[in-house]
């Protein structure tokens, strides 16, 4: 076997499933990372990440020939063997489904490494270096631990399925992640949750966060049925699913007749009315998910003896479950990879390929927090580039110094206006963290409905997240650790709560409009909030804005939601931002140093209604 040579610069890739991405890692750390969707404008784009690759190489001033290695986030041949074994094990029932997918799996999917090489060669950016494929969950584990602020930690990775693994525990020490325990397909917490996502009428692989947001409206009345019939859960967090109730082994859907019989009827049709059953189903599977995750975290702590936990995998985006782990006190601190899904696998693979190269010593400290650079790893636009965009279209604007811009925006927010906030480099991962955000006044009781219906064009039940100055976190939320990536849910502090004027028999969405706290726009019906803490070091512009808003209003909290509309990826460029600004009821756009007011802009028109052109997520 040939000796593995150290690598200085590595391009990591995830592709061909969900949220394709590219990441570039060099001697001085993470250089760039981005999802393909932000450039192609196709939500959760699974195609080869050509545009993300070009961006990463441009950001690093490199061509393919300058790289030492390409790192791919999973082992395609092992994944193919799992797919083939699953179909063979369930034949002949799955024959029609197998005929649909067989051409792709017997063709380019089986030869993913050579397909990746061919696509890279087509870019015309020099010779393609060697491609190294890593295990899917090892890529997740590396993305969770290696950029974290800890010298050692327990690592928990939970998702749908990689090659075979669905759940894994690792021990991170120094620059290594070592496997400790795992569960294999078809026993998957991610697939259990996605089955309920599908059954409640939402889209698998994107609608899970909707199900999580729906859960507080219901009661977990179906949880006993789930525990009795669907999942056999042990004290250590290991579990087995009763696969007779699921259809993901047999074809392209998640649930079938047996699942319908268990839960009293057919699945909700997408876009159909939400009923008490959907609320209660969401609450039930969420409760079971939290129970499993807590048991797994406890086992990870016991097996590794560590006082810190790192997490990745799609289920690690379940910030309510993350909040339960934090609240449990099992660990001193919990750190979740902000791009916890498959996109983050590209970064994890690159870090694995780089771990023996020069400059890989993990010298970051708790004070510097982590190596993700606030997850602001995407493209940024300087003042000259933004000015060129504005001038080319003769768009009315005012250019302000940073301090003036902050005070002006704080004043407009205090007046109840909604602001598009486009600053610095774009975030990597599914969350807008203050670079590509829509901001509003968290004190305004109508802000949630205004943002959902007139700006985001999405379901009224969807909650919004707060951003808070880190030094004021405990005044507003029961959270005693940093949460820079908006991946931990915590309760609104008792001192901020207001007794809600809700009828005793109110159910479901009838509970939505009651005011429950001094920051009602970010307080969910169960008094919870998905918190993002902001420090001056982490994001000086956003921290200054929060400080200016606090000086005006006495409140250091704002609403922060992603700068996009339903069905569209988060905006990436000034053009994307302006288009979204003009299509919606956003009042003001802070585009770098430039402030644009809606009344001053030229009339906006499009040939077609854009809402008909964007698929619903």
C-alpha positions as CSV (number, residue, x, y, z in Angstrom):
1,X,0.0,0.0,0.0
2,X,1.4,3.4,-1.0
3,X,2.3,5.8,1.8
4,X,-0.2,8.6,2.2
5,X,1.7,11.9,1.6
6,X,0.8,15.0,3.7
7,X,-1.4,17.6,2.0
8,X,-1.1,21.4,2.3
9,X,-4.2,22.5,0.4
10,X,-7.3,20.4,-0.1
11,X,-10.6,20.9,-1.8
12,X,-13.4,19.0,-0.2
13,X,-16.6,18.1,-2.0
14,X,-20.1,16.7,-1.2
15,X,-22.3,16.1,-4.2
16,X,-25.1,14.2,-5.9
17,X,-27.4,13.8,-2.9
18,X,-28.6,16.9,-1.0
19,X,-27.0,20.3,-0.5
20,X,-23.9,19.8,-2.6
21,X,-21.0,21.9,-1.4
22,X,-17.3,22.7,-1.7
23,X,-14.7,23.7,0.9
24,X,-11.1,24.7,0.6
25,X,-8.7,24.1,3.5
26,X,-5.1,25.3,3.5
27,X,-2.1,25.7,5.8
28,X,-3.7,28.6,7.6
29,X,-7.1,26.9,8.2
30,X,-10.4,27.0,6.4
31,X,-10.3,29.3,3.4
32,X,-13.7,29.1,2.0
33,X,-16.9,26.9,2.0
34,X,-20.2,27.3,0.2
35,X,-23.3,25.4,-0.9
36,X,-24.0,25.1,-4.7
37,X,-27.6,26.3,-4.1
38,X,-26.4,29.8,-3.3
39,X,-24.9,30.2,-6.8
40,X,-27.3,28.1,-8.9
41,X,-30.4,29.5,-7.0
42,X,-31.8,26.0,-6.9
43,X,-32.8,25.2,-3.3
44,X,-30.8,22.2,-1.9
45,X,-29.1,21.7,-5.2
46,X,-27.7,18.2,-5.3
47,X,-25.7,18.5,-8.5
48,X,-22.0,18.6,-8.9
49,X,-20.9,21.9,-7.1
50,X,-19.2,23.5,-10.1
51,X,-20.0,27.0,-9.0
52,X,-19.1,26.4,-5.4
53,X,-15.8,24.9,-6.5
54,X,-15.0,27.9,-8.7
55,X,-15.8,30.3,-5.8
56,X,-13.6,28.4,-3.4
57,X,-10.6,28.3,-5.7
58,X,-11.0,32.0,-6.5
59,X,-11.2,32.9,-2.8
60,X,-8.0,30.9,-2.3
61,X,-6.3,32.3,-5.4
62,X,-5.7,28.7,-6.6
63,X,-6.3,26.4,-9.5
64,X,-6.8,22.7,-9.4
65,X,-3.2,22.1,-10.2
66,X,-2.2,24.0,-7.0
67,X,-4.0,21.5,-4.8
68,X,-2.5,18.5,-3.2
69,X,-5.7,16.5,-3.0
70,X,-9.5,16.3,-3.6
71,X,-11.4,14.9,-0.6
72,X,-14.9,13.4,-1.2
73,X,-17.3,13.1,1.8
74,X,-18.3,9.5,1.4
75,X,-17.5,6.1,-0.1
76,X,-19.7,5.6,-3.2
77,X,-18.9,1.9,-3.6
78,X,-19.9,1.1,0.0
79,X,-23.1,3.2,-0.4
80,X,-23.9,1.3,-3.6
81,X,-23.5,-2.0,-1.8
82,X,-26.0,-0.9,0.8
83,X,-28.5,0.2,-1.8
84,X,-28.1,-3.1,-3.7
85,X,-28.4,-5.2,-0.6
86,X,-31.5,-3.3,0.5
87,X,-33.2,-3.9,-2.8
88,X,-32.2,-7.6,-3.0
89,X,-33.3,-8.1,0.6
90,X,-36.8,-6.7,-0.1
91,X,-37.3,-8.2,-3.6
92,X,-39.6,-8.8,-5.5
93,X,-41.7,-6.0,-3.9
94,X,-39.1,-3.4,-4.8
95,X,-38.5,-4.5,-8.3
96,X,-40.4,-1.6,-9.9
97,X,-38.5,0.9,-7.7
98,X,-35.2,-0.7,-8.5
99,X,-35.8,-0.4,-12.2
100,X,-36.1,3.4,-11.8
101,X,-32.9,3.9,-9.8
102,X,-30.7,1.1,-11.2
103,X,-29.5,3.0,-14.3
104,X,-28.0,5.8,-12.2
105,X,-26.6,3.5,-9.5
106,X,-25.1,1.1,-12.1
107,X,-23.7,4.0,-14.0
108,X,-22.2,7.2,-12.8
109,X,-23.2,6.9,-9.1
110,X,-21.1,3.7,-8.8
111,X,-18.3,5.6,-10.4
112,X,-18.7,8.8,-8.4
113,X,-14.9,9.3,-8.0
114,X,-14.3,9.2,-11.7
115,X,-17.4,11.3,-12.3
116,X,-16.0,13.9,-9.9
117,X,-12.6,13.8,-11.7
118,X,-14.2,14.2,-15.1
119,X,-16.4,17.2,-13.9
120,X,-13.3,18.9,-12.4
121,X,-11.3,18.4,-15.5
122,X,-14.1,20.1,-17.5
123,X,-13.5,23.2,-15.5
124,X,-10.2,23.8,-17.4
125,X,-8.4,24.9,-14.2
126,X,-5.4,22.6,-14.5
127,X,-4.7,19.0,-13.7
128,X,-6.9,17.2,-11.2
129,X,-5.1,15.9,-8.2
130,X,-5.7,12.6,-6.5
131,X,-9.2,12.0,-5.1
132,X,-9.5,10.5,-1.6
133,X,-12.9,9.2,-0.4
134,X,-13.8,9.2,3.3
135,X,-16.6,7.5,5.2
136,X,-19.7,9.7,5.4
137,X,-19.9,9.7,9.2
138,X,-16.1,10.2,9.6
139,X,-16.6,13.3,7.5
140,X,-19.4,14.4,9.8
141,X,-17.3,13.7,12.9
142,X,-14.3,15.6,11.5
143,X,-16.5,18.6,10.7
144,X,-17.8,18.6,14.2
145,X,-14.6,18.2,16.2
146,X,-11.7,19.5,14.2
147,X,-12.9,23.1,13.9
148,X,-14.3,23.1,17.5
149,X,-12.7,25.1,20.4
150,X,-11.8,21.9,22.3
151,X,-8.6,19.9,22.5
152,X,-10.7,16.8,23.2
153,X,-14.4,16.0,23.1
154,X,-17.1,13.4,22.7
155,X,-18.5,13.6,19.2
156,X,-22.1,12.5,18.3
157,X,-23.2,12.2,14.6
158,X,-26.8,11.4,13.8
159,X,-28.5,11.5,10.4
160,X,-30.6,9.5,7.9
161,X,-27.9,7.2,6.6
162,X,-24.4,7.5,5.1
163,X,-23.0,4.3,3.5
164,X,-24.4,2.1,6.3
165,X,-24.0,4.1,9.4
166,X,-26.9,6.1,10.8
167,X,-25.7,7.0,14.3
168,X,-22.1,7.2,15.5
169,X,-20.1,8.2,18.6
170,X,-16.5,9.3,18.2
171,X,-13.7,10.4,20.5
172,X,-11.9,13.5,19.3
173,X,-8.4,14.2,20.6
174,X,-5.8,16.4,19.1
175,X,-6.2,16.2,15.3
176,X,-7.9,12.8,15.3
177,X,-11.4,11.4,15.6
178,X,-11.6,7.8,16.6
179,X,-14.8,5.6,16.3
180,X,-16.4,4.4,19.5
181,X,-19.8,3.0,18.6
182,X,-22.3,3.1,15.8
183,X,-25.8,2.0,14.6
184,X,-26.5,0.9,11.1
185,X,-29.2,1.2,8.4
186,X,-32.2,0.7,8.5
187,X,-32.3,1.7,12.1
188,X,-32.2,5.5,11.8
189,X,-33.4,8.3,13.9
190,X,-33.2,10.7,11.0
191,X,-35.4,8.4,8.8
192,X,-37.9,8.0,11.6
193,X,-38.2,11.8,11.9
194,X,-38.3,12.2,8.1
195,X,-41.1,9.6,8.0
196,X,-43.2,11.9,10.1
197,X,-42.1,14.9,8.0
198,X,-43.5,13.0,5.0
199,X,-46.6,11.8,6.7
200,X,-47.5,15.4,7.9
201,X,-47.3,16.6,4.3
202,X,-43.9,18.3,4.3
203,X,-40.9,17.6,1.9
204,X,-38.3,15.1,3.2
205,X,-34.8,16.6,3.6
206,X,-36.1,20.1,3.9
207,X,-39.3,20.1,5.8
208,X,-38.0,18.6,9.0
209,X,-37.5,22.0,10.5
210,X,-41.1,22.8,9.8
211,X,-42.1,19.7,11.8
212,X,-39.9,20.8,14.7
213,X,-41.5,24.3,14.6
214,X,-45.0,22.7,14.5
215,X,-44.4,20.5,17.6
216,X,-45.1,23.1,20.4
217,X,-48.6,23.5,19.0
218,X,-49.5,19.9,19.8
219,X,-49.5,17.4,22.6
220,X,-47.3,14.2,22.4
221,X,-50.3,11.9,22.5
222,X,-48.8,9.6,19.9
223,X,-45.5,9.2,21.7
224,X,-46.6,5.9,23.4
225,X,-47.6,4.5,20.0
226,X,-44.2,5.4,18.6
227,X,-42.4,3.7,21.4
228,X,-44.6,0.7,21.4
229,X,-44.7,0.0,17.6
230,X,-42.0,1.9,15.8
231,X,-38.9,2.1,17.9
232,X,-37.4,-0.2,20.4
233,X,-35.2,2.2,22.5
234,X,-32.6,0.9,25.0
235,X,-31.2,2.8,28.0
236,X,-27.9,3.5,26.2
237,X,-29.7,5.2,23.3
238,X,-29.3,2.3,20.9
239,X,-32.5,1.4,19.1
240,X,-34.2,-0.7,16.4
241,X,-37.0,0.4,14.1
242,X,-39.8,-2.0,13.2
243,X,-39.4,-1.7,9.5
244,X,-42.8,-3.2,8.7
245,X,-44.3,0.2,9.4
246,X,-42.0,2.1,6.9
247,X,-41.7,2.2,3.1
248,X,-38.2,3.7,2.7
249,X,-36.8,0.2,2.3
250,X,-39.1,-0.5,-0.6
251,X,-39.3,2.6,-2.8
252,X,-39.5,6.3,-3.1
253,X,-41.9,7.1,-0.3
254,X,-41.5,7.0,3.5
255,X,-44.7,5.6,4.8
256,X,-47.6,3.4,3.7
257,X,-50.8,1.7,4.7
258,X,-49.6,0.2,8.0
259,X,-48.3,3.6,9.1
260,X,-51.7,5.1,8.2
261,X,-53.6,2.5,10.1
262,X,-51.4,3.2,13.2
263,X,-52.1,6.9,13.1
264,X,-55.7,7.0,12.1
265,X,-55.8,7.9,8.4
266,X,-53.8,8.9,5.3
267,X,-51.0,11.3,5.2
268,X,-51.8,15.0,5.0
269,X,-51.6,16.3,1.4
270,X,-48.9,18.8,0.8
271,X,-50.2,22.4,1.3
272,X,-53.4,20.9,2.7
273,X,-54.9,22.3,6.0
274,X,-53.1,21.5,9.2
275,X,-55.2,19.6,11.8
276,X,-54.8,18.7,15.4
277,X,-53.4,15.4,14.3
278,X,-50.4,17.0,12.6
279,X,-49.7,19.1,15.6
280,X,-49.8,16.1,17.9
281,X,-47.8,13.9,15.6
282,X,-45.1,16.6,15.4
283,X,-45.1,16.9,19.2
284,X,-44.9,13.2,19.6
285,X,-42.0,12.4,17.3
286,X,-40.1,15.4,18.6
287,X,-40.5,14.1,22.2
288,X,-39.2,10.7,21.2
289,X,-36.3,12.3,19.2
290,X,-35.2,14.3,22.3
291,X,-35.4,11.2,24.4
292,X,-33.1,9.3,22.0
293,X,-30.7,12.1,21.6
294,X,-30.4,12.6,25.4
295,X,-29.6,8.9,25.9
296,X,-27.1,8.9,23.1
297,X,-25.4,12.0,24.6
298,X,-25.2,10.4,28.0
299,X,-23.7,7.3,26.4
300,X,-21.1,9.4,24.5
301,X,-20.1,11.1,27.8
302,X,-19.8,7.7,29.5
303,X,-17.8,6.0,26.8
304,X,-15.4,8.9,26.3
305,X,-15.2,10.5,29.7
306,X,-15.3,13.9,28.1
307,X,-16.8,17.1,29.4
308,X,-17.5,18.7,26.0
309,X,-19.7,17.4,23.2
310,X,-19.4,18.2,19.4
311,X,-22.3,17.3,17.1
312,X,-23.0,16.9,13.3
313,X,-25.3,15.1,11.0
314,X,-28.8,16.2,9.9
315,X,-30.4,15.5,13.2
316,X,-27.9,17.8,14.9
317,X,-29.9,20.6,13.2
318,X,-32.8,19.8,15.5
319,X,-32.0,22.7,17.8
320,X,-34.8,21.7,20.3
321,X,-33.1,18.4,21.0
322,X,-29.7,20.2,21.2
323,X,-31.2,22.5,23.8
324,X,-32.4,19.6,25.9
325,X,-28.8,18.2,25.8
326,X,-27.4,21.6,26.9
327,X,-30.1,22.0,29.6
328,X,-29.3,18.5,31.0
329,X,-25.9,19.6,32.2
330,X,-24.3,16.4,30.9
331,X,-21.5,18.5,29.4
332,X,-19.8,21.8,30.3
333,X,-20.5,23.0,26.7
334,X,-22.0,21.7,23.5
335,X,-20.7,22.8,20.0
336,X,-22.7,22.0,16.9
337,X,-21.1,22.3,13.4
338,X,-23.2,25.1,11.8
339,X,-23.3,23.2,8.5
340,X,-24.2,20.0,10.2
341,X,-25.8,18.3,7.2
342,X,-24.2,16.9,4.1
343,X,-22.8,20.3,3.0
344,X,-20.6,20.2,6.1
345,X,-19.3,16.8,5.0
346,X,-17.3,18.5,2.3
347,X,-15.5,20.5,5.0
348,X,-15.0,17.5,7.2
349,X,-13.5,15.5,4.3
350,X,-11.1,18.3,3.5
351,X,-10.0,18.6,7.1
352,X,-9.4,14.8,7.3
353,X,-7.2,14.9,4.1
354,X,-5.3,17.9,5.6
355,X,-4.8,16.5,9.1
356,X,-1.2,15.3,8.5
357,X,-0.1,18.3,6.5
358,X,2.0,21.2,7.7
359,X,0.3,23.7,10.0
360,X,-2.4,21.3,11.2
361,X,-1.7,21.7,14.9
362,X,-5.0,22.7,16.6
363,X,-3.8,25.8,18.3
364,X,-7.2,27.6,18.6
365,X,-8.4,28.1,22.2
366,X,-11.6,28.5,24.0
367,X,-11.1,32.3,23.8
368,X,-11.0,32.2,20.1
369,X,-14.0,29.9,20.2
370,X,-13.6,27.9,16.9
371,X,-12.0,27.7,13.6
372,X,-15.2,28.2,11.6
373,X,-14.7,32.0,11.5
374,X,-18.4,32.5,12.5
375,X,-19.2,30.2,9.5
376,X,-18.8,33.3,7.3
377,X,-16.9,31.4,4.7
378,X,-18.8,32.3,1.5
379,X,-18.4,35.2,-0.9
380,X,-18.2,38.8,0.3
381,X,-18.5,42.0,-1.7
382,X,-16.5,45.2,-0.9
383,X,-17.8,48.7,-1.2
384,X,-16.5,49.2,-4.7
385,X,-18.2,46.1,-5.9
386,X,-21.5,47.1,-4.3
387,X,-21.2,50.6,-5.6
388,X,-20.6,49.3,-9.1
389,X,-23.8,47.2,-8.9
390,X,-25.8,50.2,-7.7
391,X,-24.4,52.6,-10.2
392,X,-25.0,50.3,-13.1
393,X,-28.7,50.3,-12.3
394,X,-28.9,54.0,-11.1
395,X,-30.4,52.8,-7.8
396,X,-31.0,55.6,-5.2
397,X,-29.0,55.0,-2.1
398,X,-27.1,56.7,0.7
399,X,-23.5,55.8,1.6
400,X,-22.8,55.9,5.3
401,X,-19.9,55.2,7.6
402,X,-20.3,52.0,9.6
403,X,-21.3,53.9,12.8
404,X,-23.8,56.1,11.0
405,X,-25.3,53.1,9.2
406,X,-25.8,51.2,12.4
407,X,-27.5,54.1,14.2
408,X,-29.8,54.7,11.2
409,X,-30.8,51.1,10.9
410,X,-31.3,50.8,14.6
411,X,-33.7,53.8,14.5
412,X,-35.7,52.3,11.6
413,X,-36.0,49.0,13.4
414,X,-37.2,50.8,16.5
415,X,-39.9,52.4,14.3
416,X,-41.1,48.9,13.3
417,X,-39.5,48.7,9.9
418,X,-38.1,45.5,8.5
419,X,-34.5,45.6,7.3
420,X,-32.6,43.5,4.8
421,X,-29.0,43.2,6.2
422,X,-26.3,42.2,3.7
423,X,-22.9,42.4,5.3
424,X,-19.5,40.7,4.8
425,X,-19.0,37.1,3.8
426,X,-22.0,34.8,3.3
427,X,-22.7,32.1,5.9
428,X,-21.9,28.4,5.3
429,X,-24.8,26.2,6.4
430,X,-28.6,26.6,6.5
431,X,-28.7,29.5,9.0
432,X,-28.5,33.2,8.3
433,X,-26.2,34.4,11.1
434,X,-26.2,38.2,10.5
435,X,-24.5,38.4,7.1
436,X,-27.5,37.6,4.9
437,X,-30.4,38.3,7.3
438,X,-33.7,40.0,7.5
439,X,-34.0,41.9,10.8
440,X,-37.0,43.2,12.8
441,X,-38.0,44.4,16.2
442,X,-38.5,41.5,18.6
443,X,-40.7,43.6,20.9
444,X,-43.3,44.0,18.1
445,X,-46.2,41.5,18.6
446,X,-47.2,41.7,14.9
447,X,-43.7,41.2,13.6
448,X,-44.0,37.4,13.3
449,X,-47.1,37.5,11.1
450,X,-45.8,40.4,9.0
451,X,-42.5,38.6,8.3
452,X,-44.2,35.2,7.6
453,X,-47.0,36.5,5.4
454,X,-45.7,39.6,3.6
455,X,-41.9,38.9,3.4
456,X,-41.2,35.2,3.7
457,X,-44.5,34.1,2.1
458,X,-44.6,31.1,4.2
459,X,-46.8,29.3,6.8
460,X,-48.0,31.4,9.7
461,X,-47.0,28.9,12.4
462,X,-43.3,29.2,11.6
463,X,-41.3,30.8,14.5
464,X,-38.5,33.3,14.2
465,X,-35.2,33.3,16.0
466,X,-33.7,36.0,18.2
467,X,-30.2,37.5,18.0
468,X,-29.0,38.9,21.3
469,X,-25.9,40.6,22.5
470,X,-23.9,37.8,24.3
471,X,-23.4,39.9,27.4
472,X,-27.2,40.2,27.8
473,X,-28.1,36.6,27.0
474,X,-29.1,35.5,30.5
475,X,-31.3,38.5,31.0
476,X,-33.6,37.2,28.2
477,X,-33.0,33.5,27.9
478,X,-32.2,30.5,30.1
479,X,-29.0,29.7,28.3
480,X,-25.6,29.6,30.0
481,X,-23.3,28.8,27.1
482,X,-22.5,30.6,23.8
483,X,-24.9,29.8,20.9
484,X,-23.2,31.6,17.9
485,X,-24.8,29.4,15.3
486,X,-28.5,29.5,16.2
487,X,-28.5,25.8,16.9
488,X,-29.7,25.7,20.5
489,X,-33.2,26.3,21.7
490,X,-33.6,27.7,25.2
491,X,-36.5,29.0,27.3
492,X,-37.3,32.7,27.5
493,X,-36.3,33.9,30.9
494,X,-39.0,34.0,33.5
495,X,-38.5,37.7,34.1
496,X,-39.3,38.5,30.5
497,X,-42.5,36.4,30.3
498,X,-46.1,37.7,30.3
499,X,-49.1,35.7,31.1
500,X,-50.7,34.9,27.8
501,X,-54.3,35.8,27.2
502,X,-55.3,32.4,25.7
503,X,-58.5,30.6,26.1
504,X,-58.2,27.5,28.3
505,X,-59.5,25.3,25.5
506,X,-57.4,26.9,22.7
507,X,-55.6,24.4,20.6
508,X,-53.2,24.4,17.6
509,X,-52.8,27.7,15.8
510,X,-55.4,29.4,18.0
511,X,-52.5,29.7,20.5
512,X,-50.3,31.6,18.0
513,X,-51.2,35.3,18.4
514,X,-51.1,35.6,22.2
515,X,-48.3,37.8,23.6
516,X,-46.1,35.7,25.9
517,X,-43.1,37.8,26.7
518,X,-41.4,41.2,26.3
519,X,-40.0,39.9,23.0
520,X,-43.1,38.2,21.5
521,X,-41.9,38.1,17.9
522,X,-39.2,35.5,18.9
523,X,-41.1,33.7,21.7
524,X,-42.7,30.4,20.5
525,X,-46.0,29.1,22.0
526,X,-44.1,27.0,24.6
527,X,-41.9,30.0,25.7
528,X,-38.9,28.7,23.7
529,X,-36.6,30.5,21.4
530,X,-33.8,29.5,18.9
531,X,-31.1,31.7,20.2
532,X,-28.1,33.3,18.5
533,X,-25.6,35.0,20.7
534,X,-23.5,37.8,19.2
535,X,-20.1,39.0,20.5
536,X,-18.1,42.0,19.3
537,X,-15.3,39.7,18.3
538,X,-17.6,37.4,16.4
539,X,-19.5,40.0,14.4
540,X,-18.6,43.6,15.2
541,X,-21.1,45.2,12.8
542,X,-24.1,43.1,14.1
543,X,-23.0,43.6,17.7
544,X,-22.8,47.3,17.2
545,X,-26.3,47.3,15.7
546,X,-27.7,45.4,18.6
547,X,-26.0,47.9,21.0
548,X,-27.4,50.9,19.1
549,X,-30.9,49.3,19.2
550,X,-30.5,48.6,22.9
551,X,-29.6,52.3,23.5
552,X,-32.7,53.4,21.7
553,X,-35.1,50.9,23.2
554,X,-33.6,49.2,26.2
555,X,-33.8,45.9,24.4
556,X,-30.6,44.1,23.1
557,X,-32.7,41.5,21.0
558,X,-33.7,41.5,17.4
559,X,-35.6,39.1,15.1
560,X,-33.2,37.4,12.7
561,X,-34.4,35.4,9.8
562,X,-32.7,34.3,6.6
563,X,-32.6,36.8,3.7
564,X,-34.8,34.9,1.2
565,X,-38.4,34.0,0.5
566,X,-40.0,30.6,0.7
567,X,-38.6,28.1,-1.8
568,X,-35.5,30.2,-2.6
569,X,-32.0,29.8,-1.3
570,X,-30.5,32.5,1.0
571,X,-29.3,35.5,-1.1
572,X,-25.6,35.4,-2.1
573,X,-25.0,38.6,-4.2
574,X,-26.1,42.3,-4.1
575,X,-28.3,41.5,-7.1
576,X,-30.0,38.6,-5.2
577,X,-30.5,40.9,-2.2
578,X,-32.0,43.8,-4.2
579,X,-34.3,41.4,-6.0
580,X,-35.6,40.0,-2.8
581,X,-35.9,43.5,-1.3
582,X,-38.1,44.6,-4.1
583,X,-40.2,41.5,-4.3
584,X,-41.2,41.7,-0.7
585,X,-42.4,44.2,2.0
586,X,-38.9,44.7,3.4
587,X,-38.7,48.5,4.1
588,X,-34.9,49.1,4.0
589,X,-31.9,47.4,2.6
590,X,-28.5,47.8,4.2
591,X,-26.2,46.7,1.5
592,X,-22.7,46.9,2.9
593,X,-22.1,50.7,3.5
594,X,-25.1,51.6,1.4
595,X,-28.7,52.2,2.7
596,X,-31.6,51.8,0.3
597,X,-35.1,53.0,1.2
598,X,-38.1,51.3,-0.6
599,X,-40.1,54.4,-1.4
600,X,-37.1,55.9,-3.3
601,X,-36.6,52.9,-5.6
602,X,-37.8,52.7,-9.2
603,X,-40.9,50.7,-9.8
604,X,-40.3,47.0,-9.8
605,X,-41.9,44.7,-12.5
606,X,-41.3,41.2,-13.7
607,X,-42.8,39.5,-16.7
608,X,-44.0,36.5,-14.7
609,X,-45.1,36.1,-11.1
610,X,-41.9,34.9,-9.4
611,X,-43.9,32.9,-6.9
612,X,-45.1,30.6,-9.7
613,X,-41.5,29.9,-10.8
614,X,-40.0,28.9,-7.4
615,X,-40.9,25.3,-6.2
616,X,-42.3,25.2,-2.7
617,X,-39.9,23.7,-0.1
